[in-house]
Amino acid sequence: MKFVDEAYIDIAAGDGGNGCVSFRHEKYKEFGGPNGGDGGRGGHVYAVADPSLNTLVDFRFARRHEAKRGQHGMGSDMFGAAGDDITLKMPVGTILSDAETGEVLFELLTPGEVITIAKGGDGGFGNMRFKSAINRAPRQKTPGWPGERRSLKLELKVLADVGLLGMPNAGKSTLISAISNARPKIADYPFTTLHPNLGVVRVGPEQSFVVADVPGLIEGASEGAGLGHQFLRHLQRTRLLLHLVDLAPFDEGVDPVAQAKSIVAELKKYDAALYDKPRWLVLNKLDMVSADERAARVKDFVKRFRYKGPVFEISALTREGCEPLTKAIFEHVQAQHVAEQPAVEVDPRFAGDSAA
């Protein structure tokens, strides 16, 4: 299935049905009175977060979505039926914003979450609503109210705990396939990954986290080089970034330190908040470095890169060092998750009981 993370749609809730003007006509009932019913309300437009979806491709080709209008009121005190609602299934992590102003209107962050993105119009009043002591035979009615209409921009930001960052061919796809259930395309040429991949990493029973692999970033991405910045948005909701570096590039003239610094620079250009996220250094492809040179090469890289955070030495191909890495990630993600939980206030009247 084609990966699409942006789409524009037009939605229209149903208009309300018109009220009815009618009078009771029965044999031997000369003054039956008004009996025109109200119109039915128009259909609503809902959006639901469907965890089985991971793309907005359905909305790229179907832009217009309209709910049914309400039925008009009828005689014999009969109200019109409400218009049928419609529900649009969207991936978890979808942001719905106004296409003209860019204002964010809704976010779908929880699987199964349902929101109303356009309300149907109320039905109009029939003439039975206007009956009074001085107006025994009203001929007034009101039309139905129009339903809400909106032009929306849909933007998908995948929900993941950890994001992989690095140059093309740094081994991101190999790593995510080694530690998770994801099976991305892996090849020995740049830009093998053309769209984000998600994988669930299981550390133990009921212990897991989600990792996201995005296409490689290169120097000049802010000017459109490579795949540009178009997929970096998928890292904005992560709790941790893993900066993968290839310590054994095929081209001996390539300097891994210069490549790593260019990645950091492009990240800062794109989003300062993303740049400030916790970022760990993961030195990959150490299976291609001899045991005698490994320690010296790692030490030289860290010194020239001027990095003071956590450093992990791995080989995604042989899975060497992957287990300690995943355990450290899980502990970090869990600690952040606990820190983000709101504090529970204890009623002072029961503070003594809880302490006991």
C-alpha positions in Angstrom: 0.0 0.0 0.0 1.3 3.5 -0.9 2.3 5.5 2.1 0.7 9.0 2.2 1.0 11.3 5.2 -0.8 14.4 3.9 -4.2 14.9 2.3 -6.8 17.6 1.8 -10.5 16.9 2.1 -13.8 18.7 2.1 -16.5 17.6 4.5 -20.1 18.6 4.8 -22.5 17.6 7.5 -26.2 17.2 6.5 -28.6 20.1 6.5 -31.6 19.9 8.7 -35.0 19.1 7.2 -37.6 21.8 6.8 -40.6 22.1 9.1 -44.1 21.3 7.7 -47.3 23.2 7.5 -50.2 20.9 7.8 -53.7 20.8 9.4 -55.7 17.9 10.8 -58.4 16.9 8.4 -60.8 14.3 9.7 -64.5 13.7 9.3 -66.6 15.5 11.9 -63.4 17.4 13.1 -64.1 20.9 11.7 -61.3 22.6 13.6 -58.6 19.9 13.7 -55.8 22.3 14.3 -52.1 22.3 13.1 -50.2 19.1 12.9 -47.1 19.8 10.9 -44.0 18.1 12.3 -40.4 19.3 12.7 -37.7 18.4 10.2 -35.0 15.9 11.1 -31.5 16.9 12.0 -28.7 16.5 9.4 -26.2 13.7 9.6 -22.9 14.3 11.6 -19.4 13.6 10.3 -17.2 11.7 12.7 -13.6 10.7 12.6 -12.3 7.5 14.3 -8.7 6.6 15.1 -8.2 3.1 13.5 -5.0 1.4 14.7 -5.1 -0.9 11.6 -4.4 2.0 9.3 -1.0 3.6 8.7 -1.6 5.8 5.7 -3.9 8.6 4.4 -4.0 7.2 0.9 -7.8 6.7 1.0 -8.3 10.4 1.4 -5.9 11.3 -1.5 -8.4 10.0 -4.0 -11.7 10.7 -2.2 -11.7 14.3 -1.2 -15.4 15.1 -0.8 -17.4 13.5 2.1 -21.0 14.5 2.7 -23.5 13.3 5.3 -27.2 12.9 4.4 -29.6 15.8 5.1 -32.5 15.4 7.5 -36.0 14.4 6.2 -38.6 17.2 6.0 -41.4 17.2 8.6 -44.8 15.7 7.7 -48.4 16.0 8.6 -50.1 14.0 11.3 -47.5 15.2 13.9 -44.8 13.3 12.2 -41.2 14.5 12.5 -38.7 13.9 9.8 -36.0 11.2 10.3 -32.5 12.3 11.1 -29.9 12.1 8.3 -27.4 9.2 8.3 -24.1 10.0 9.9 -20.8 9.1 8.2 -17.6 7.9 10.0 -14.1 8.5 8.4 -11.5 6.0 9.6 -8.1 7.6 10.0 -4.7 6.4 11.3 -3.8 7.0 14.9 -1.7 10.2 15.1 -3.6 12.1 12.4 -3.8 15.9 12.9 -6.8 17.7 11.4 -6.3 21.4 10.7 -8.1 24.1 8.8 -6.9 24.1 5.2 -7.0 27.9 4.9 -5.7 29.2 8.3 -3.6 26.2 9.3 -5.3 26.2 12.8 -5.1 22.7 14.4 -8.7 21.6 15.1 -8.5 18.0 16.2 -5.9 15.3 16.9 -6.5 11.5 17.0 -4.0 10.2 19.5 -5.8 7.2 21.1 -6.8 4.0 19.3 -10.6 3.9 18.9 -11.0 7.6 19.7 -14.0 9.2 18.0 -14.5 12.9 17.4 -17.2 15.0 15.7 -15.6 17.0 13.0 -18.8 18.5 11.5 -22.2 18.7 13.1 -25.4 18.3 11.2 -27.9 21.1 11.1 -31.0 21.1 13.4 -34.4 20.5 11.8 -36.8 23.3 11.2 -40.0 23.8 13.2 -43.4 22.7 11.9 -46.5 24.8 12.3 -47.7 22.8 15.4 -44.8 24.6 17.3 -46.5 28.0 16.7 -49.9 27.1 18.0 -51.1 29.4 20.8 -54.3 30.7 22.3 -54.4 33.7 19.9 -53.0 31.8 16.9 -55.1 28.8 16.5 -54.3 28.1 12.8 -50.6 29.1 12.3 -49.1 28.8 8.9 -45.5 29.5 10.0 -42.7 27.1 9.6 -38.9 27.4 9.7 -36.3 25.9 7.3 -33.7 23.5 8.5 -30.3 24.8 9.6 -27.4 24.1 7.3 -24.8 21.6 8.4 -21.2 22.5 9.1 -18.8 22.6 6.1 -15.1 22.5 6.4 -11.9 22.2 4.3 -9.4 20.2 6.2 -5.7 19.3 5.9 -4.9 15.9 7.2 -1.4 15.3 8.5 -0.1 12.0 9.8 2.6 11.9 12.5 3.2 8.4 13.6 3.2 7.6 17.3 6.4 6.0 18.4 8.5 6.0 21.5 11.9 6.0 19.7 13.0 7.4 16.4 15.9 6.3 14.3 18.0 9.1 12.8 21.0 8.9 10.4 22.4 9.0 6.9 21.2 6.7 4.2 22.8 3.2 4.6 23.6 3.8 8.3 21.8 0.6 9.1 18.5 1.9 10.4 16.4 -0.6 8.5 18.6 -3.5 9.6 18.4 -2.4 13.2 14.7 -2.1 13.3 14.3 -5.5 11.7 16.8 -7.0 14.2 15.1 -5.7 17.3 11.4 -5.6 16.3 8.7 -7.3 14.3 9.1 -4.8 11.4 10.4 -6.1 8.1 11.4 -3.1 6.0 13.2 -3.3 2.7 17.0 -3.7 3.1 19.5 -3.3 0.3 23.1 -2.1 -0.2 22.2 1.2 -1.8 21.1 4.6 -0.4 17.5 5.6 0.2 16.2 2.0 0.5 13.6 3.3 3.0 11.1 5.5 1.2 8.5 5.9 3.9 8.4 5.5 7.7 8.3 2.0 9.2 7.0 1.2 12.7 8.1 -1.8 14.8 7.2 -3.1 18.2 10.3 -4.1 20.3 9.5 -6.6 23.1 11.9 -6.5 26.0 10.0 -8.9 28.2 6.5 -10.1 29.2 4.3 -7.0 28.9 7.4 -4.9 28.3 7.6 -3.2 24.9 8.1 0.0 23.1 7.5 1.3 19.5 10.4 2.4 17.3 10.1 4.4 14.0 12.5 4.3 11.1 12.3 7.2 8.7 14.2 7.7 5.4 17.8 8.8 5.7 18.6 12.5 6.1 21.5 14.1 4.2 23.3 17.4 4.2 21.2 20.0 2.3 17.9 18.4 3.1 16.5 21.8 4.1 17.0 22.9 0.5 15.3 19.7 -0.8 18.3 17.4 -1.2 17.5 13.7 -1.0 14.0 13.2 0.5 14.2 16.6 2.3 12.6 17.1 5.6 9.2 15.7 4.6 9.4 12.7 7.0 11.0 14.3 10.0 7.6 15.2 11.4 7.2 11.5 12.3 9.9 11.9 14.9 8.3 14.9 16.7 6.2 12.8 19.1 9.0 10.4 20.0 10.5 10.4 23.5 14.0 9.5 22.4 16.1 9.7 19.2 18.8 7.2 18.2 21.5 8.7 16.0 22.9 5.8 14.0 26.4 6.3 12.6 28.1 4.0 10.1 31.7 3.5 11.5 32.8 1.4 8.5 31.6 3.3 5.3 32.3 1.7 1.9 34.0 4.9 0.7 37.2 5.3 2.7 37.2 9.0 1.9 33.9 9.6 3.8 34.3 11.0 7.3 31.7 9.6 9.7 32.2 12.6 12.0 31.4 15.1 9.3 28.3 13.1 8.3 27.1 13.0 11.9 27.6 16.7 12.4 25.6 17.5 9.2 22.7 15.4 10.5 22.6 17.3 13.7 22.8 20.6 11.8 19.9 19.6 9.5 17.9 18.5 12.6 18.4 21.9 14.2 17.3 23.7 11.0 14.1 21.8 10.8 12.8 22.0 14.4 14.5 23.3 17.6 12.2 21.2 19.8 13.2 18.1 17.9 16.8 19.0 18.2 16.4 19.4 22.0 15.0 15.9 22.4 17.1 13.3 24.2 19.5 11.9 21.6 21.7 8.8 22.0 24.7 7.9 19.8 24.6 4.4 18.3 27.8 3.4 16.5 26.8 0.7 14.0 28.5 -1.9 11.7 31.3 -2.7 14.2 31.3 -6.2 12.8 33.2 -4.7 9.8 35.9 -3.3 12.0 38.7 -5.5 13.4 38.8 -6.1 17.1 42.1 -4.4 17.4 40.9 -1.2 15.7 37.4 -1.0 17.3 38.2 0.7 20.6 40.5 3.2 19.0 38.0 4.1 16.2 35.1 4.5 18.7 37.2 6.7 21.0 38.4 8.9 18.1 34.9 9.4 16.8 33.4 10.4 20.2 36.3 12.8 20.8 36.1 14.5 17.4 32.3 14.6 17.5 32.4 16.2 21.0 29.6 14.0 22.3 29.0 13.6 26.0 25.8 11.5 26.1 25.2 7.8 26.1 27.2 5.8 23.5 26.3 2.3 22.3 28.4 0.1 20.1 26.4 -2.4 18.1 26.3 -4.5 14.9 22.7 -4.5 13.7 23.6 -7.3 11.2 24.9 -9.7 13.9 22.8 -8.2 16.6 25.8 -7.7 18.8 25.1 -5.1 21.5 21.4 -4.9 20.5 20.1 -6.4 23.8 21.7 -3.9 26.1 20.6 -1.1 23.8 16.9 -2.2 23.9 16.9 -2.6 27.7 18.4 0.8 28.2 15.8 2.3 25.8 12.9 0.6 27.6 14.1 1.9 31.0 14.4 5.4 29.6 11.0 5.3 27.9 9.3 4.0 31.1 10.9 6.6 33.2 9.7 9.4 30.9 6.2 7.8 30.8 6.0 7.8 34.6 7.3 11.4 34.8 4.6 12.5 32.4 1.8 11.0 34.6 -0.1 13.7 36.5 0.4 13.7 40.2 -2.4 12.3 42.3 -3.6 14.6 45.0 -4.4 12.9 48.3 -7.2 14.3 50.4 -5.7 15.6 53.7 -8.5 13.9 55.6 -7.2 10.5 54.4 -3.5 11.2 54.4 -3.0 9.5 57.7 -4.8 6.4 56.6 -2.7 6.1 53.4 0.5 6.6 55.3 -0.5 3.8 57.7 
